[in-house]
Each structure stands twice: as C-alpha cells, then as structure tokens.
Amino acid sequence: MKKMRTTMTLQKHTALALAAICTGVLALGAGAACAADSLKGKVKLDGSSTVFPISEAVAEEFLSEHPRVQVTVGISGTGGGFKKFCVGEIDVTGASRPIKSVEADCAEKHGVKYVELPVAYDGISVLVNPANDFAGSLTVAQLKSLWSRDGKARKWSDINPAWPNRTVKLYGPGTDSGTFDYFVEAVLGKDGQVRSDFTASEDDNILVQGIAGDKDALGFFGFAYYVENKERLKALEIDAGKGPIGPSVTTINNGSYAPLSRPIFIYAS
C-alpha cells in the first residue's frame, strides 16, 4: 500500500473530501442539495483513538463553515467504530487498520456503502516513564517476550540482568482497538496470544496518564499521543534487526521504524 506523505497530519484534500461527504450525507437526508449557509442536520463520527485527532480536526473545520450542523465525535476503538458504522448507527468512522471482510459483509447486509480514505501514516510508539533511565531500546524479540502470553519476561531484569529486579507494568489499547490488533500481529505473529494482565483502555489519554504515573510502566499507542505528551513520556527505540530506530515523522514516513509503522484510515458512508 502506498505510504502517505504526512504522519498524523490532516491533509487539506482529505478534509475537503470528508467535508464533501458529510455535506452529501446531510443533503441526501434532506432529500435535496442544500446551500452551504443553510445546511443543517447531524453527522456522527466514532472509531479509532489514533484517528481521533484527525476526526476532531475535520469536525472543527466543517463546523466553522457549517455552524448549523451538529457533529459529534466519539472514541470506541477501531472495532467498536466498525460495529456501529456497519449497521448504519454512525456516518463516519476512524480506523487504524483496513476494514475486515466480516465487517464489510455486515455493511453490505445492512445496505451501508462506504468510501475508504487513507489519511496518514502512523507509528505505534513504545513508551516508558521518563524516570526510566536504563532502557533506551528494545528488540522485537524482547517486546514479544514481554507481551506474549507464553513470554518469560516479567521483570526488567528478565530482559537485561543489569536492569532493576522490578516487575514491568504493561499498558495498552483494548482488544477493540486496531492499534492493539496491529501491534499483536507485528510483534507476536499472526497467531500470537497476548498476555491478559495489562492495563487496557480504548482512550489513549488514560494510557498516557498510567505510564506517566508509574516508573515501571511500559505501553504502546499512536505517535500523535506521544508527540502531545513528550514531557511526560519517553519513547523507546525498536530494533527489528537493523539497529535501534525511534519513532519520528521521518522514520515513520520512510518505513524505517519497523515493524510498527502502518497506514490509518477514515471510512465514510
């Protein structure tokens, strides 16, 4: 799939395309095209917390031009958003993975036709507390040992004997999250089983708070939330076999931040 040119940055053509779709939804709902200054109605957005900053930005831009339209933006995760989208409960959903065949079948069954908009290229960032002054990077194998149900790493010293003999406290998105799905497949493999004893939330802000408040925390979520909270978090470099590489606009866009770079999407009915 072609990489997007920006990382978690709303592109003007994307905003215009989605605004046009939202306008079309409202116009069709009214039974006729409406002039921009008289456009009114409701548009509901939901889905991925990773895509939420983009969805929120689009909503704000749209409302600035169409103040009589009621736009709501929720966060229920990629899977949760598709559950609502495919049965027609919402008009637009953000997704940090492509739509699954079972979700596409559900949409077809309920007469929901949609447009897929790749909007950015994101890098799942692996974060620790800033007080962690010993871990600067992890290999993919070490990540797997930490997150796998059958992994042997439960303490920092299990990863590196020179590190503290303290339990690693894990934080991550819930199982309805596309970020969770992508991370598990990229790190553990397609049939990998993730351990269940981690603090999970569909709201990345809650994960930020958890990691920022726990000196032995390690978690993962989208790059944008790391950028917004750099003073409260420390990003680890990831070594996939070519040396440690940290998440940045450059490394995410050129794919060198592997294997945790991925495209993200907006789906509009």
C-alpha positions in Angstrom: 0.0 0.0 0.0 1.3 3.4 -0.9 2.6 5.3 2.1 1.0 8.6 3.0 3.2 11.7 2.8 2.3 13.0 6.3 2.3 11.4 9.8 -0.9 12.1 11.8 -1.2 15.4 9.9 -4.6 16.3 8.4 -4.2 16.9 4.7 -6.3 19.6 3.1 -7.6 17.3 0.3 -8.7 14.8 3.0 -10.5 17.4 5.0 -12.2 18.7 1.8 -13.2 15.1 0.7 -14.7 14.2 4.1 -16.4 17.6 4.3 -17.9 16.9 0.9 -19.1 13.5 2.0 -20.6 14.9 5.2 -22.4 17.6 3.2 -23.7 14.9 0.8 -25.0 12.8 3.8 -26.9 15.8 5.1 -28.2 16.8 1.6 -29.4 13.3 0.9 -31.0 13.2 4.3 -32.9 16.4 3.4 -33.9 15.0 0.1 -32.2 17.8 -1.9 -29.0 19.7 -2.2 -28.7 22.5 0.4 -26.9 25.8 0.1 -23.8 25.9 2.4 -25.2 28.7 4.5 -28.5 26.8 5.2 -27.0 23.3 5.7 -28.3 21.7 8.8 -28.6 18.2 10.3 -26.4 15.7 12.2 -23.2 13.9 11.4 -21.9 11.2 13.8 -18.2 10.2 13.9 -16.6 7.4 16.0 -13.9 4.8 16.0 -10.1 4.7 16.5 -8.5 6.8 19.2 -5.4 7.0 16.9 -7.5 8.7 14.2 -9.5 10.8 16.7 -7.2 13.9 16.4 -7.9 13.8 12.6 -11.6 13.3 13.0 -11.8 16.0 15.6 -9.9 18.4 13.3 -12.2 17.6 10.4 -15.2 18.2 12.6 -13.9 21.6 13.7 -13.2 22.7 10.2 -16.6 21.5 9.0 -18.4 23.3 11.8 -16.6 26.5 11.1 -18.2 26.5 7.6 -21.5 24.9 8.6 -22.3 26.1 12.2 -25.9 24.8 12.0 -24.8 21.2 11.6 -24.5 19.1 14.8 -21.3 17.0 14.6 -20.4 14.5 17.3 -17.1 12.7 17.6 -16.6 9.6 19.8 -13.9 7.1 20.7 -14.8 3.5 20.8 -11.8 1.9 19.1 -11.5 0.7 15.5 -13.5 -2.5 16.1 -16.2 -0.6 18.2 -16.5 2.0 15.5 -16.9 -0.6 12.7 -19.7 -2.3 14.8 -21.6 1.0 14.7 -20.7 2.0 11.2 -21.6 -1.3 9.5 -25.2 -1.2 10.8 -25.7 2.5 10.0 -25.6 3.9 13.5 -22.9 6.4 12.6 -21.8 8.2 9.4 -18.0 8.2 9.6 -15.5 6.0 11.5 -11.8 6.2 12.0 -9.8 3.0 11.7 -6.2 2.2 12.5 -6.4 -0.9 10.2 -8.3 -1.8 7.0 -11.9 -3.0 7.3 -12.2 -6.7 7.8 -14.1 -9.0 5.4 -16.7 -9.8 8.1 -17.2 -6.1 8.7 -17.5 -5.4 5.0 -20.1 -8.2 4.8 -22.0 -6.7 7.7 -22.1 -3.3 5.9 -23.3 -4.9 2.7 -26.0 -6.8 4.6 -27.3 -3.5 6.1 -27.0 -1.6 2.9 -24.2 0.6 4.0 -21.9 1.7 1.2 -18.7 3.5 2.1 -15.6 5.3 0.9 -12.2 4.4 2.3 -9.8 7.3 2.8 -6.2 6.6 3.8 -5.4 9.8 5.7 -2.0 9.3 7.4 0.9 7.0 8.1 1.3 6.4 11.9 4.0 4.7 14.0 2.9 2.7 17.1 5.2 4.2 19.8 6.5 2.1 22.7 6.7 4.3 25.8 8.1 4.2 29.3 8.1 6.6 32.2 10.8 9.4 32.0 12.2 8.2 35.3 13.3 5.0 33.5 17.0 5.8 32.9 18.1 2.3 32.0 16.0 1.2 29.0 16.7 3.1 25.7 15.7 0.5 23.2 14.2 -3.0 22.9 14.4 -5.6 20.2 11.2 -7.0 18.6 12.1 -10.4 20.3 12.3 -8.6 23.7 8.9 -7.0 23.1 7.5 -10.3 22.2 8.9 -11.8 25.4 7.2 -9.1 27.4 3.8 -9.2 25.7 3.3 -12.8 24.8 1.1 -15.0 27.0 3.9 -17.5 26.9 6.8 -15.0 27.2 9.3 -15.3 30.0 10.0 -11.6 30.6 8.0 -10.3 33.6 10.7 -8.1 35.2 13.1 -5.6 33.8 15.9 -7.9 34.8 14.4 -10.7 32.7 15.2 -8.5 29.7 18.6 -7.4 30.8 20.3 -8.7 34.0 21.8 -5.2 34.5 18.3 -3.7 34.8 16.3 -3.5 38.0 14.7 -6.5 39.5 11.2 -5.0 39.4 8.0 -6.1 37.6 7.2 -4.3 34.3 3.7 -2.8 34.4 2.1 -3.0 31.0 -0.3 -0.6 29.4 -2.0 -0.9 26.0 -5.2 -0.4 24.0 -8.2 -2.6 24.5 -9.0 -5.6 22.2 -11.4 -3.5 20.1 -8.5 -1.3 19.1 -6.9 -1.6 15.6 -3.7 -0.5 17.2 -3.9 -3.5 19.5 -4.6 -5.8 16.5 -1.7 -4.4 14.5 0.8 -4.5 17.4 0.0 -8.1 18.4 0.4 -9.3 14.8 3.5 -7.3 14.1 5.3 -8.3 17.4 3.8 -11.7 18.3 2.9 -13.0 14.9 -0.5 -13.7 13.2 -1.4 -16.4 15.7 0.2 -14.8 18.7 -1.6 -14.8 22.0 -1.1 -11.6 24.1 -1.0 -11.8 27.9 -4.1 -10.6 29.7 -2.6 -9.0 32.8 -2.1 -5.5 31.4 -4.0 -2.3 31.9 -6.2 -1.7 28.8 -8.1 1.3 27.6 -9.6 2.5 24.3 -8.7 6.0 25.4 -5.1 6.8 24.8 -5.2 9.7 27.2 -5.8 7.2 30.0 -2.8 5.2 28.9 -0.7 8.4 28.9 -1.7 9.0 32.5 -0.9 5.5 33.5 2.6 5.4 32.1 3.3 8.9 33.3 2.4 7.9 36.8 4.3 4.6 37.0 8.1 4.4 37.0 8.0 0.8 35.9 5.4 1.2 33.1 5.7 0.2 29.5 3.0 0.7 27.0 2.1 1.5 23.4 -0.2 3.7 21.3 -0.2 6.0 18.3 2.6 8.5 17.6 0.4 11.6 17.9 -0.3 11.0 21.6 3.4 10.6 22.3 4.1 13.9 20.5 1.5 15.7 22.6 2.9 14.3 25.8 6.7 14.3 25.2 7.4 15.9 28.6 5.6 13.1 30.4 6.8 10.1 28.4 9.9 8.5 27.0 9.8 6.7 23.6 12.0 3.6 23.2 13.9 2.8 20.0 12.9 -0.5 18.4 15.4 -2.9 16.8 13.9 -5.0 14.1 17.3 -6.3 13.0 18.9 -3.2 11.5 19.7 -1.4 14.7 17.6 0.6 17.1 15.3 3.2 15.5 13.0 5.6 17.3 9.6 6.9 16.1 9.7 10.2 14.2 8.0 11.8 11.3 10.9 10.8 9.1 11.3 7.2 10.2 7.6 6.5 10.2 7.1 8.0 6.7 10.0 6.2 5.2 9.2 2.9 6.8 12.5 2.5 8.7 10.6 2.5 12.0 9.7 -1.2 11.6 7.7 -3.1 12.1 5.4 -0.6 13.9 4.6 1.8 11.0 1.2 1.5 9.4 -1.4 3.4 7.4 -4.6 4.7 9.1 -8.0 5.4 7.6 -11.3 7.2 7.7 -14.4 5.4 6.4 -17.4 7.5 5.3 -20.8 6.2 4.4 
